[in-house]
Amino acid sequence: MKNSFYFILLFLIFSCGNMSEFEEEFDSEVIITFKDSIIDTSNLDSINRNNFKILALGDSYTIGQSVCEKCRFPAQLVDSLLKKTTNKSTFDLKIVAKTGWTTSNLIKAIDSENLTSDYNFVTLLIGVNNQYQNRPFSFYEQEFPLLVNSAISFVNGNSKKLVVLSIPDYAFTPFGNGNTSISDGVKKYNDFAKSYCNQKNITFLNITDITQQGLINSLLVANDGLHPSKEAYSKFVERLLPLAIEKIMLK
């Protein structure tokens, strides 16, 4: 993976004061188009377009509860991609996420969307509200694979273009206050998702450890005392960026 990332770079020129906020209304869909410079495709025969499409599926951690629109991790990812390139083109970022969504909510939202199958890259981060709402774990076991399959369908069936992100550990926030039962619950969900992804040869990205620094580094927690901050999302993107570059370049 590391060697592949450096190989690609050789060809490139060149952002809830309490738990009730998990259920706060938020726009379920956001489309951001950056008409700036992106990946220079002039020397890459594998790419024949100057427009790239990214899809981010999830809940409050994807929509960016309590941070600005350009501070959420999908928007910061696009910004990071733009900074590495000079070719005039576009990245279209579509976010389908809402604070408080469980796996069931996300499935229903996807069903109501008119999503196409021509995205170049997709992320999925879901499950914290299943855990917080004490839903039967069997729901996640049944619905997470359905969401993975949907995500893959939006990148024309290419599972290599999907990254599943681990669920942040909100025990390490002022709200969670170090509650070990929260950490145990989040770990159960993450262990299942990681195991499933490994079985299906799908990229699973761990970002949970970043959020587990929240009680010793307050800069990693948003002003609501619960969600990740802009700085935390920046750390997510540091890990996600090389994967995104590699996967966007895949045929």
ABEGO torsion letter per residue (X at the ends): XAAAAAAAAAABBXXXABAAAAABBBBABBBBBBBBBBBBAAABAABABABBBBBBBEBAAAAGBGBBAAABAAAAAAAAAAAABABBBBBBBBBBBBBGBBAAAAAAAAAABBBBAABABBBBBBGAAAAAAGBBAAAAAAAAAAAAAAAAAAAGGBAAABBBBBBBBAAABAAAGGBAAAAAAAAAAAAAAAAAAAAAGBBBBBAAAAAAAAAABAAABBAAGABBBAAAAAAAAAAAAAAAAAAAABX
